Amino acid sequence: MTTPAHLLSALPIPALLIGADERVAALNPAAAALLPNAGEGRHYITALRQPPVLDGIEAALRGGDSARGRYLGHGPGGDTVWAFTAARVGPGPAAPVLVSFEDTTELENAGRMRRDFVANVSHELRTPLTALLGFVETLKGAAKRDPAATERFLGLMEREATRMSRLVADLLSLSRLEKDERVRPVAPVALRGLIRATLESLDHVAGAEAVTLVTDLPEEEIRIPGDEGQLGQVIANLVENAIKYGGRGGTVTVRLTAPAPEPALRVPGVRLEVSDTGPGIAAHHIPRLTERFYRVDNHRSREVGGTGLGLAIVKHIVSRHRGRLRVESAPGQGTTFTAILPAS
């Protein structure tokens, strides 16, 4: 004979039945895991202690419409958010109330990330826009007939406009990456040649900081499936970061390994390493380096023209190529970024 407990156990979501006596009549294993205080025969107030849920159950027991709301839980991975529904099962005052829970943690996190992203973009754009408006006002007023001041403010305006242009370009790049992330690129890319070409384009950047660029590359060309433009972007972003944040007069080493078994990928892969001799990064920053707009040093990043999106772009590109990104660093010991990419 099928019992309420049997029916609830077939549901893939947490669910429990509250009888007319206001006690738990049945619950499934998922509900028992979510609600450690719940158990058959216990009063629902003891099992579910959050006011929105209690109010919903009370309204349903009194014959009202279905009630919905949020329930805040806690799992092994941290806090969780659930959407609960409390509804009577059948007519009459003796009908029990079914309370079910749907996990909305990922939706809540996505919404929070979108809000944070919009706030960060607004903040990043507001700063240079405010500066530009201030410079325009000055040029129209006090510096209107001062050639030296005009030249100085035009230079500052160019710097702020360039910063906004880079930010918009990075945002567009991220948008394209997210759109194509599920499609793995498969065109053959000559990685050794791409590294050399990218480093040549960054010679002037390294020269301005008196940074020495060193390469350690295989003698033969290494070809892997990928998107040449995006892989060039990975190399350029990592090397440019190493030049800017590694410190003046330092050394940046770019190393490429030949294809070899990679446990992290479970297929043969190559390693692209970019190392600097800079001050290094404290351990608590490393897990967050690839977050959008995360900066170890806000002032230094803005001073060198960073948008806070470079490493997020690198992570997306490496993920699209089904690779892995690793960071090794310690204060005073420099930093090494390693992109592990499938060789086939």
C-alpha positions as CSV (number, residue, x, y, z in Angstrom):
1,M,0.0,0.0,0.0
2,T,1.3,3.4,-0.9
3,T,1.7,5.8,2.0
4,P,2.4,9.5,2.1
5,A,6.0,8.7,3.1
6,H,6.4,6.6,-0.1
7,L,5.0,9.4,-2.2
8,L,7.3,12.0,-0.7
9,S,10.4,9.8,-1.1
10,A,9.8,9.8,-4.8
11,L,10.1,13.6,-5.0
12,P,13.5,14.9,-6.0
13,I,13.1,18.0,-3.8
14,P,12.8,18.4,0.0
15,A,9.2,17.9,1.0
16,L,7.2,17.3,4.2
17,L,3.6,16.8,5.1
18,I,2.0,18.7,8.0
19,G,-1.1,17.2,9.4
20,A,-4.2,18.9,10.7
21,D,-2.8,18.4,14.2
22,E,0.1,20.7,13.2
23,R,2.7,17.9,13.4
24,V,5.0,16.5,10.8
25,A,3.1,13.5,9.3
26,A,5.8,12.5,6.8
27,L,9.0,13.8,5.2
28,N,11.5,12.5,2.6
29,P,15.2,12.1,3.0
30,A,16.0,15.4,1.2
31,A,13.8,17.3,3.7
32,A,15.5,15.4,6.6
33,A,18.9,16.6,5.3
34,L,17.7,20.2,4.9
35,L,15.8,20.3,8.2
36,P,17.7,18.6,11.0
37,N,15.1,19.5,13.6
38,A,12.3,17.9,11.6
39,G,11.0,14.4,12.3
40,E,7.7,12.6,12.1
41,G,5.4,13.6,15.0
42,R,7.2,16.8,15.8
43,H,5.3,20.1,15.8
44,Y,6.0,22.2,12.7
45,I,7.1,25.2,14.7
46,T,10.0,23.0,16.1
47,A,11.0,21.7,12.7
48,L,10.7,25.0,10.8
49,R,11.8,28.0,12.9
50,Q,11.9,30.7,10.3
51,P,8.9,33.1,10.5
52,P,8.1,33.3,6.7
53,V,7.7,29.5,6.6
54,L,5.7,29.3,9.8
55,D,3.4,32.1,8.6
56,G,2.9,30.3,5.3
57,I,2.1,26.9,6.9
58,E,-0.3,28.6,9.4
59,A,-2.2,30.3,6.5
60,A,-2.4,27.1,4.6
61,L,-3.7,25.1,7.6
62,R,-6.4,27.7,8.0
63,G,-7.6,27.1,4.5
64,G,-5.9,30.0,2.8
65,D,-4.3,30.0,-0.6
66,S,-0.9,28.5,-1.3
67,A,1.9,30.4,0.4
68,R,5.4,31.1,-1.0
69,G,8.5,32.6,0.3
70,R,12.2,32.2,1.0
71,Y,13.9,29.8,3.4
72,L,17.6,30.3,4.3
73,G,19.5,27.1,4.8
74,H,23.1,26.0,5.5
75,G,24.8,23.2,3.6
76,P,28.4,21.7,3.5
77,G,29.4,24.3,0.9
78,G,27.9,27.3,2.8
79,D,24.6,29.2,3.0
80,T,21.8,28.2,0.7
81,V,18.6,29.8,-0.4
82,W,15.3,27.9,-1.0
83,A,11.9,28.9,-2.4
84,F,9.3,27.1,-0.3
85,T,5.6,26.5,-1.1
86,A,3.0,25.5,1.4
87,A,-0.3,24.2,0.0
88,R,-3.3,22.2,1.3
89,V,-3.6,18.7,-0.1
90,G,-7.3,18.2,-0.7
91,P,-10.4,20.0,0.6
92,G,-11.7,20.2,4.1
93,P,-10.3,21.3,7.5
94,A,-8.6,18.0,8.0
95,A,-6.5,18.1,4.8
96,P,-2.8,18.1,5.4
97,V,-0.4,20.8,4.1
98,L,2.5,19.9,1.8
99,V,5.6,22.0,2.2
100,S,8.2,21.7,-0.6
101,F,11.5,23.5,-1.1
102,E,13.3,24.4,-4.4
103,D,17.0,25.3,-4.3
104,T,17.4,28.8,-5.7
105,T,21.0,29.4,-4.5
106,E,22.5,29.5,-7.9
107,L,19.8,32.0,-9.1
108,E,20.4,34.1,-6.1
109,N,24.1,34.1,-6.6
110,A,23.7,34.9,-10.3
111,G,21.5,37.9,-9.4
112,R,24.0,39.1,-6.8
113,M,26.8,38.8,-9.3
114,R,24.9,40.8,-11.9
115,R,24.2,43.5,-9.4
116,D,27.8,43.6,-8.3
117,F,28.9,43.6,-11.9
118,V,26.7,46.6,-12.8
119,A,27.8,48.4,-9.7
120,N,31.5,47.8,-10.5
121,V,31.1,48.9,-14.1
122,S,29.3,52.0,-13.1
123,H,32.0,52.8,-10.6
124,E,34.8,52.2,-13.1
125,L,33.2,54.4,-15.7
126,R,32.2,57.1,-13.3
127,T,35.7,57.9,-12.1
128,P,37.2,58.8,-15.6
129,L,34.0,60.5,-16.7
130,T,34.0,62.7,-13.6
131,A,37.7,63.5,-14.3
132,L,36.9,64.3,-18.0
133,L,34.0,66.6,-17.0
134,G,36.3,68.4,-14.5
135,F,39.0,68.9,-17.1
136,V,36.5,70.2,-19.7
137,E,35.1,72.7,-17.1
138,T,38.6,73.9,-16.3
139,L,39.5,74.3,-20.0
140,K,36.4,76.3,-20.5
141,G,37.2,78.5,-17.5
142,A,40.5,79.2,-15.7
143,A,42.7,77.5,-18.3
144,K,40.9,78.8,-21.4
145,R,43.8,81.0,-22.5
146,D,46.7,79.1,-20.9
147,P,48.5,77.0,-23.5
148,A,50.6,75.1,-21.0
149,A,47.6,74.2,-18.8
150,T,45.6,73.3,-22.0
151,E,48.3,70.9,-23.1
152,R,48.5,69.3,-19.6
153,F,44.8,68.8,-19.3
154,L,44.5,67.4,-22.8
155,G,47.1,64.8,-21.9
156,L,45.1,63.9,-18.8
157,M,41.9,63.7,-20.7
158,E,43.5,61.4,-23.3
159,R,44.7,59.1,-20.5
160,E,41.2,58.9,-19.0
161,A,39.5,58.4,-22.4
162,T,42.0,55.6,-23.1
163,R,41.2,54.0,-19.8
164,M,37.5,54.0,-20.6
165,S,38.2,52.7,-24.1
166,R,40.2,49.7,-22.6
167,L,37.4,49.0,-20.2
168,V,34.7,48.9,-22.9
169,A,37.0,46.7,-25.0
170,D,37.5,44.3,-22.1
171,L,33.8,44.2,-21.4
172,L,33.0,43.4,-25.0
173,S,35.7,40.7,-25.0
174,L,34.2,39.1,-21.9
175,S,30.7,39.2,-23.5
176,R,32.0,37.4,-26.6
177,L,33.8,34.8,-24.5
178,E,30.7,34.0,-22.4
179,K,28.7,33.6,-25.6
180,D,31.2,31.2,-27.2
181,E,32.4,29.5,-24.0
182,R,30.7,26.2,-24.7
183,V,32.2,25.9,-28.2
184,R,35.8,24.7,-28.0
185,P,38.0,26.1,-30.8
186,V,39.8,23.5,-32.8
187,A,41.9,25.3,-35.4
188,P,45.6,24.5,-35.2
189,V,47.6,27.3,-33.5
190,A,51.5,27.5,-33.7
191,L,52.0,28.4,-30.1
192,R,55.8,29.0,-30.2
193,G,55.5,31.5,-33.0
194,L,52.5,33.2,-31.4
195,I,54.6,33.7,-28.2
196,R,57.4,35.3,-30.1
197,A,55.1,37.6,-32.1
198,T,53.3,38.7,-29.0
199,L,56.5,39.4,-27.1
200,E,57.8,41.5,-30.0
201,S,54.6,43.6,-29.8
202,L,55.3,44.2,-26.0
203,D,58.9,45.2,-26.4
204,H,58.1,48.9,-26.0
205,V,56.1,48.2,-22.8
206,A,58.9,46.2,-21.3
207,G,61.5,48.8,-22.4
208,A,59.5,51.6,-20.7
209,E,59.8,49.7,-17.4
210,A,63.4,48.5,-18.0
211,V,62.0,44.9,-17.8
212,T,64.0,42.1,-19.4
213,L,61.9,39.5,-21.4
214,V,63.3,36.0,-21.3
215,T,61.9,33.0,-23.2
216,D,62.4,29.3,-22.6
217,L,60.7,27.6,-25.6
218,P,61.0,24.2,-27.3
219,E,63.2,24.1,-30.4
220,E,60.4,22.8,-32.6
221,E,57.0,24.4,-33.1
222,I,54.2,23.3,-30.8
223,R,50.7,23.2,-32.3
224,I,47.6,22.9,-30.3
225,P,43.9,23.3,-31.1
226,G,42.6,26.7,-30.3
227,D,41.7,30.3,-31.2
228,E,44.9,32.1,-32.2
229,G,43.5,35.6,-31.3
230,Q,42.3,34.5,-27.9
231,L,45.5,32.6,-27.0
232,G,47.5,35.7,-28.1
233,Q,45.3,37.6,-25.7
234,V,46.2,35.2,-22.9
235,I,49.9,35.7,-23.5
236,A,49.6,39.4,-23.9
237,N,47.6,39.9,-20.7
238,L,49.8,37.7,-18.6
239,V,53.0,39.2,-19.9
240,E,51.7,42.8,-19.6
241,N,50.6,42.2,-16.0
242,A,54.0,40.7,-15.2
243,I,55.7,43.8,-16.6
244,K,53.5,46.3,-14.9
245,Y,53.2,44.6,-11.5
246,G,56.6,42.8,-11.4
247,G,58.4,46.0,-10.7
248,R,60.8,48.3,-12.6
249,G,64.0,46.6,-13.7
250,G,62.8,43.1,-13.2
251,T,62.7,40.0,-15.4
252,V,59.7,38.3,-17.0
253,T,60.2,34.7,-18.2
254,V,57.8,33.0,-20.7
255,R,58.2,29.3,-20.7
256,L,56.4,26.7,-23.0
257,T,56.7,23.0,-22.4
258,A,56.4,20.2,-25.0
259,P,53.2,18.0,-24.9
260,A,53.2,15.6,-22.0
261,P,50.6,13.7,-19.9
262,E,48.7,16.2,-17.7
263,P,46.7,14.7,-14.8
264,A,44.7,17.9,-14.4
265,L,43.4,17.5,-18.0
266,R,43.5,13.6,-18.2
267,V,44.9,14.1,-21.7
268,P,48.4,15.3,-23.0
269,G,48.8,19.0,-22.6
270,V,51.3,21.9,-22.8
271,R,52.2,24.4,-20.1
272,L,52.5,28.1,-20.8
273,E,54.2,29.8,-17.8
274,V,54.7,33.5,-17.3
275,S,56.9,34.3,-14.3
276,D,58.0,37.6,-12.8
277,T,60.6,38.6,-10.2
278,G,58.2,41.1,-8.5
279,P,57.0,41.5,-4.9
280,G,54.7,38.5,-5.1
281,I,51.1,38.2,-3.9
282,A,49.8,37.2,-0.4
283,A,48.1,33.9,-0.2
284,H,44.6,35.3,0.7
285,H,44.5,37.2,-2.6
286,I,45.3,34.3,-4.9
287,P,41.8,32.6,-5.0
288,R,40.2,35.9,-6.0
289,L,42.6,37.1,-8.7
290,T,40.4,36.0,-11.6
291,E,37.3,37.7,-10.2
292,R,36.1,40.6,-12.3
293,F,37.3,44.0,-11.0
294,Y,39.3,42.3,-8.1
295,R,42.5,44.2,-7.5
296,V,45.3,43.4,-5.0
297,D,46.3,47.1,-5.1
298,N,43.5,49.4,-6.3
299,H,45.8,52.5,-6.5
300,R,48.6,50.7,-8.3
301,S,46.2,49.0,-10.8
302,R,44.6,52.3,-11.8
303,E,47.9,54.0,-11.9
304,V,49.2,51.6,-14.6
305,G,45.9,51.7,-16.5
306,G,44.5,48.3,-15.4
307,T,40.8,47.6,-15.9
308,G,40.5,44.8,-13.4
309,L,39.3,42.4,-16.1
310,G,42.5,41.1,-17.6
311,L,42.8,37.9,-15.5
312,A,39.0,37.3,-15.7
313,I,39.4,37.3,-19.5
314,V,42.4,34.9,-19.3
315,K,40.4,32.5,-17.1
316,H,37.5,32.5,-19.6
317,I,39.8,31.9,-22.6
318,V,41.6,29.1,-20.8
319,S,38.3,27.5,-19.8
320,R,37.0,27.8,-23.3
321,H,40.1,25.8,-24.5
322,R,39.2,23.2,-21.8
323,G,42.4,24.1,-19.9
324,R,43.3,25.0,-16.4
325,L,44.8,28.2,-14.9
326,R,47.2,28.0,-11.9
327,V,48.8,30.7,-9.8
328,E,51.9,30.3,-7.6
329,S,53.1,33.2,-5.6
330,A,54.4,34.3,-2.2
331,P,55.5,37.7,-0.9
332,G,59.0,38.5,-2.0
333,Q,59.2,35.5,-4.4
334,G,57.6,36.7,-7.5
335,T,54.5,35.3,-9.3
336,T,54.0,32.5,-11.8
337,F,50.8,32.1,-13.9
338,T,50.5,28.7,-15.7
339,A,48.0,28.0,-18.4
340,I,47.7,24.2,-18.9
341,L,46.2,23.6,-22.3
342,P,45.2,20.4,-24.1
343,A,47.6,19.4,-26.9
344,S,44.9,17.7,-28.9
